Every structure is written in structure tokens, then in C-alpha cells.
Amino acid sequence: MSAAAALRFGLFGGARSAGSGPDADSHGYRSFIDYVIEADRLGFEALFMVEHHFTGVGQVSASLNLLSYLAARTGRIRLGTAVVVLPWHNPILLAEQAATVDLLSGGRLDLGIGKGYRQSEFEGFCIPQAEADQRFEEAVAVLRKCWGSNGRFSHHGVRWHYENVVVEPRPVQRPHPPLWMAAGSRSSVERAAHEGFHLLLDQIAPVDLSLQRVRWYRDALAAAGRSRDSGRIALARALQFADSDTQRRDQRQVRRRVLERIGDLARGEGAERYHNAVSLADADLAADDAALIGSTGEIIDRLRVLAAGGVDMVLLIDPAGSIESLQRFAREVMPAF
């Protein structure tokens, strides 16, 4: 099978409030649910749902709840979190909730986990951000005990103490749902490989940096004694069709507005460009090669570069949330892979 033929596609993002008023949230969630149902029908591989708290802009705050509902409304698309921040959760409760989604979906859960990075969210949950690393490490250990133990077990750590507990239900996927980790720095990418996590890469990094991270991950898998192909890599990319110069200019303006909102998430070489409001006013920044902006042929060519570089799956983010754009991608782009 060629590299291009092996590339798969999914979605990245989540529901939002549709505006103001008592029905705003329900309208926004219904539109998103319809979007995912259509993606399932079209043959998209996976959905990785973003989760945030205390933002004031209507982002999903209870991803596993929404994924449970989507499990009942879809038949094959895998259902992922991007990500559940472990330091905020009782790991046994999380193990039970995740296993329930896996059970209800027939084994379609992908559990993306992370340490968290937004200070406002740590403050909102009354969790010191300085404890994030330690809380993450212990939570991972507890999750693996929950799903790896045959019957009851005990755990006595720094933050959590459990005595003679049994976790139910059991997940369908054994020993547990696939664990994914979002990473950007070389140390975090290599850590994901050593821990046996699949890798989630962001939508901001240019192609060269993204493919460098792919190489770090594959090399770290090999150094850890794992097959270079034992870990999967999913890369988020904005999808914005543009068939004329006018559409291209308009889509770059859309891209610039997106970068103004999420530029502070950029990590690694050149990240400071996205943190700087002056740089974001520069149209050249919105013309970088991270977003899939262009005609069908241009998008196919750029995806082939990602496939040849070792990316397994591209997670699409359509800023407009257009079902028509999703259908066009499935009709015109996916057959090339």
C-alpha cells in the first residue's frame, strides 16, 4: 500500500453555542451532532473532540457526555477526546466514565489525555498548576491499574488512595481504549512514544515542523524497543476550499482571525510569531502552509506531502462547520487516498 493510500481522515473540534438566548446552546450542539452524523455516513475515520472550561464562548465542557450521545447516533466513526486533562479528575471516576463510552460505542473510544496548560482552568478547578505533572503521572498509573487489574485492587499514591476497589464496567477494547497524547516539544513527543501513547499534533505548526515531530516520535518508538509503526499519528489541519483568488484572500482572512484566537497555543520553533498581535496582522502569516487552503488539487498535493512524511491521519477543522465542504472533501479528495 502506498503512503498516500494509507492516509485516513477525521474531524477535530467540537460544538459551540450558536449565539445568545435560551436555545443558543441546543442549536449549536444540534448542528454539530448533524455534522458528525454526516461525517460518519461519508466514511470519516474519527472525531477528536476539544474540551475546555470557563471560556465564556460556549465550548464543549463535558466531552465524554457528548460522545456517549454520539455513540448512539453513529455506527462506525471513532470517538476521541482532545483532551481530557487528567489533573482535574478523580482517575477512577474517569476510568468508569471512559469505559462506559467504550461499551456504549461498541469499542470506538480513543482517549486523548493531557496535563493542561490554561491557568484559568486550573484556577477554576482550584488545582495548583504546579502540580500538573505529578497529578498526570499518578492518574495514568491509576487508569492503567483500573483497566489492567483482574478484580479488586488497591493504590496508595501521593494524591490518591484506594483500598480494595473494583472498576466497572470493563471497556470493550482490551486492555483499554487507545491512549493519545497531545505534544509539541521534542521532550513531550518522545515521552509520548516511550509511554506507549499515540500522538496528537496541532493545527498551527507548519508542515516542516510537524514532520520533524513525526520523525522524533518514530525514532523514539524505535529507541524504546517498539515497532516504528506501533504508534499512530494524527495531525489537525484547517480545511478551507478556495477556487479563485478572491476566495483565497477571503479564506486567509478567516485563517488570520482563527490564529488571533488560538495563536497562543503554538509551540516550538517560530511559535513567537503566533503569540504576537503585530505578526498576526501580517497577511503572510495566514498564508503559511499549515492550513489546507486552496483548490481540490492543491489540497490533495499538500496531503500527499503529509502522508509521505509519516502522518497516519489528518483531522480536519472547517472554521465554517459546513456540511457541504465536508461532502466535497469526501467526494473530491478522499478517493485520491
N, C-alpha and C positions, 0 to 999 in steps of 0.2 A: 504494500500500500504506500502511495506517495505521501510526502509530508502534507501537501495541500489537501489530499483526500482525507487525511486523518483529523483535520481541524473541525471542531464542533462549536456550537453556538448556544448561548444562553442569554439571560437578562440580568441586569444589575439595577437595583434601585428599590423603590417602594411607593406606597400610597402617600398621598398628601391631602390635606384639607382642600376642598375646592374653592374656598373663599370664606366669606363671613355668613353668619346666620345659623339657625338651629340645625339645618340639614347639611351644612358645609362638609363635615367630616364624612357623613354617609355617602354623599355624592362622590367625593374624592376616592373613597375606598371602593365603591361600586365600579367606577371607571377603571381603577387599577385591576380589580378582580376580572373584569371583562377582558382586559389586555392580556393577563396571564392565561386565561382560558383559551384565547385565540392563539397565543404562543404555543400552548400545549397541542392544539389542533394542527399547527403548522410544523411541528416536529422540532421545536427548540429543546435543547438538552436539559437546561437547568435554569432556575431562578435563584439568585442570591439577594436576599432582602436586607437592606440597610436598617439599622435600629439606632435611634437617638432619643434623648430625653431633654426636656426643659428648653427646647429651642424657640418655641413660640411660632413656628412656621408649619406646624401640622405634620411633622414626620412620624413614621411608624415608631411606636414606643413599646409594642408588645408583639415582636415578630413571630414567636412560636404560636401565639394565639391565632394570628392571621394565617400562618402556614397550616395550622390544623384545619381551618375552613377551606383553604385552597386544596388540601389533600382530598377533600370530599368533592370538589368541583373539577378536578383534573384527573387524568388517567396515567400519564407517563412522565411528565416533566419532573425533574428532581427539585427538591425544595430546600434551599440553603439559607443560612443566616450569615450576615456580613456586617458586623459580627455580634455575638453575644459577649459582652465584656465580663469576664469571669470575676474580677474583684468585687462586683456589686451583688453577686448571687450566692445563696446557700448552695453549694455544689450538689448536695443530694436532691434538693428540690429540682434543680436544673436537670439532673440525670433522669429523674422521673418524668419531667415535662418533655424532654427531648425524646425519651424512649416512647412516650405516648404518641408524639407526632410521627415517629418512625413506624409505630404499629398501625396507626390510622392510615398512613400513606402507603402501606404495603412495602416498607423498606426504601423510601425515597428521600430520607432526610440526609442533608450534608450540613454538619455542624461547624460553622465558622466561629472561631473564638479569638479573643484578643485581650490585651491588657488595658485598653482605653487610653485616650490622650487628651480629652477635653476637661479642663479643670472645672468648668461649670457643672459638669455632670458628676464628678467626684464630690464636689461641694454639695450638690443637691441630694446625693445619697449619704452624706455625712461619712464618707470614706476618705481618709488621707491619701492623696495621690502618691505620696512617697512609699506607700505600702503596696503599690500595684504589682510590682514584680513578685514579691513574696506571696501575695494572695493568689496571683495567677498560677504560680508553680504548685502551690498546695491544692488549688482547685482542680488542676489537671490530674494530679495524683489521686484525688478522691474520685473524680469521674471514672478513671480507669479501674479503680477498685470496685466501684459500683457495678460496672458492666463486666468486669473480669472475674468477680467472685462467684463461686457456686454456693449460693445460700447466704447465710449471715456473715458479717464481718465487723471488725472494729477499726477505728482510726483515731489516733491521738497525735495531732499536729500542733502548729503554732496558733492557728486561728480556729480550727475546727476539731471537735472531739465527738466521736460517735461510738456507741457501745452496743454491740450485738444487734446491728440493723440489717435489714434485707431491703433491697430496692426493687420495686415493682412498678410497671410491667417490665419485662425484658424487651430490649429492642429487637426488631426483626433482623437487622444486619448484625452479623457477629464478627468479631467480639463486640463491636459497637459501630454506630454510624461513622462514616469518614470524618476526620477532624481536619479542618482547614485553618490556616493562619495567615492573616494579612501582614505583609512585611515589605520593607523597603531598603533599609540599611543592609550592608553586607553581613554584619553580625546576626541580624534578625532573620535574614534569608537563610543563612547557614544553620541557624538554630532550628528553623522550621524543618529543614532536611534531617538534622540529627535526631529530632524528636519524633520523626515519622509523620509530620503534618503535610498535607497538600498545601499548595501555595496560592494565595490570592494577591494579585498585583494591581496597582491603582490605575485610574484613568488619566492621570496627569502626566506621568513620566513620558518623555519622548521615546521613540522606538529603540534607539541605540541603548539608552539606559535600561529600558525594560528587558531587552535581550541580554544585556550584561547580567542582570539579576537572574535570568533563566540559566545562564552558564554557571553562576555562583551556586545556584540550587542543585543543578545536575552534578556538578563537581563535588559538592558537599554530600550528596547522596552516596556517590561512589566512595568517598573517603570514609563514610560511616559503615561501609560494607553492605550498602543497599544497592539494588539494581538502579542504574541511572533512570530507568523508566518506571520505578516503583512509586514515584510521587507525581501527581498531576498538577498542572499549572494553568490557572485561569487568569486572564488579563481583561480588565474592564476598559472599554473604549466607547466614546460617544459616537453615535450614528446620526449623520446629518446629510441626506441626499442633496446634491446641488448640481443641476444640469445646465446652468448658464452662469455667466459672470455676475449677473445681478443676484442670483440665488446664492452664489458663493460668497459674495460680500455680506449678504444678509445672514448667512449661516455663521460667518466668522464673528459678526456682531453678537449673535446668540452665544457663541463659544466664549467670547470675552466676558459676557455677563455671567456665564457659568463659572469661569475662572475667578471672577471677583468674589463669588460666594464660597468657592471651595479651594482657592489657591493656597490657603494656609495649611492644607493637607500635604502639599508637595514635600518630598524628602529627597535627599541625595544631591548629586552634582547639578548645579543650576537651579536648585529649588528656590533660592532667594528671589529669582525673577518673579515667581508667582506670589511671593509674600509682599511685594512692593506695589503700592497703588499706582505709582508713576509708570512702572513697567506694564501694568495691566491695561493702561490706556493706550499702549502701543499695539497697533493692529497686527504687527508681525508676531506677537506672542500668541494671538488667537489663530495664527496661520501655521503653528508648529505641527509636527507630524503625529501628535498623539491622537487627535480626533479623526474619525473616519468621515471627512468632509469631501464630497465630490460625486462624480457620476458612478454608475454601477461598475464600469470598467476600472475606474481609478480605485474604488473601494476593494474590488477583487485583487488588484495588484498589490495593494498595501497589506491585505490579509495574507497573501502568499508569502510576503516577507516575514510576517509573524509566525506563520506555520513552519517555514524553513528554519526559523530561529529557535524552534522547540516549544512554542506555545501550544498547549493542548486544546484550550477552549477560550473563545472570545465572548465576554459578557457585554452585551450591548446596552447602551444608555441613550435613549431617544429623549432629548430635552422637551420635545413636544408631546411625548407619550402617544404618538399617532399609530393607530392600528393599521392605517394604510401604509405607513412606512415599514412596519413590521411585515406586512404581507408582501410588499415589494422586495424586501430583503430576502424573504423565503422563496419568492418566485424567481428573482434575477441573480442573486448572489449565492445562496446555499447550493444550488446544483453544481457550481464550479468546484465544490469541495466534497 
